Amino acid sequence: MSMRDEKGSQLSDAEKEELKLGEKGAVIELLVPLENYLSAGVHIGTHTSTKYMEKFVYRVRPEGLYVLDVRRIDERLRIAGKFLARFDPASIVVTATRPYAFRPSQKFAEVIGAKVITGRMIPGTFTNPYLESYIEPQVVVISDPRTDTQAIKEAADMGIPIVAFADTDAKIDFVDLVVPANNKGRKSLALLYWILARQILRERKEIAADADLPVSVDEFEVKLAQ
């Protein structure tokens, strides 16, 4: 288990209660129980934060680790789900350069009917119609702006909207919709892509507003070799 997946729930009881409340003290109905978010470590950032990502930070731990606000993660997942549901599924392309994002992005694409590019993206995929691999997405979902740079560059060049999971150290140039999150942990990525897929299907009314996906979060998670 990586450090990014270890007990992400190391918050005090008072902090957990605070995270359940909105600005006016009303209880927030999260997309999944708070403990699900915390145990997957979606809120665990890095030891650095870019200026833009500071607004999503809940606190900084004594050792210098930035912790993301679960409420903002949840909020942005809702926004991203609503936004992506507007597009023809086949026109959505999700990219993943980091191996931990391969399985989550593939399962996400399978569930919502999108296309997926894992590993190195061939230059010109979005810009050169003479390439065999050429595709024309209407929107791109990025697993990590720090590694999926080719996809971001080409999408930006073509004026294609970009949705990206972004950690505290993320460079968000050209990203149109940021979803703050731990985009390096395998459990975190699995839960994030599972929730986003569910939100898209709910927004499309392909499943009920309170229904879950027919596949579990475990099926979105990269399995480690024994």
Beta strands, then each sheet from edge to edge (+ up, - down):
strand 1: 57-60
strand 2: 66-68
strand 3: 92-96
strand 4: 115-118
strand 5: 139-142
strand 6: 162-166
strand 7: 177-180
sheet 1: 1+ 2-
sheet 2: 4+ 3+ 5+ 6+ 7+
end
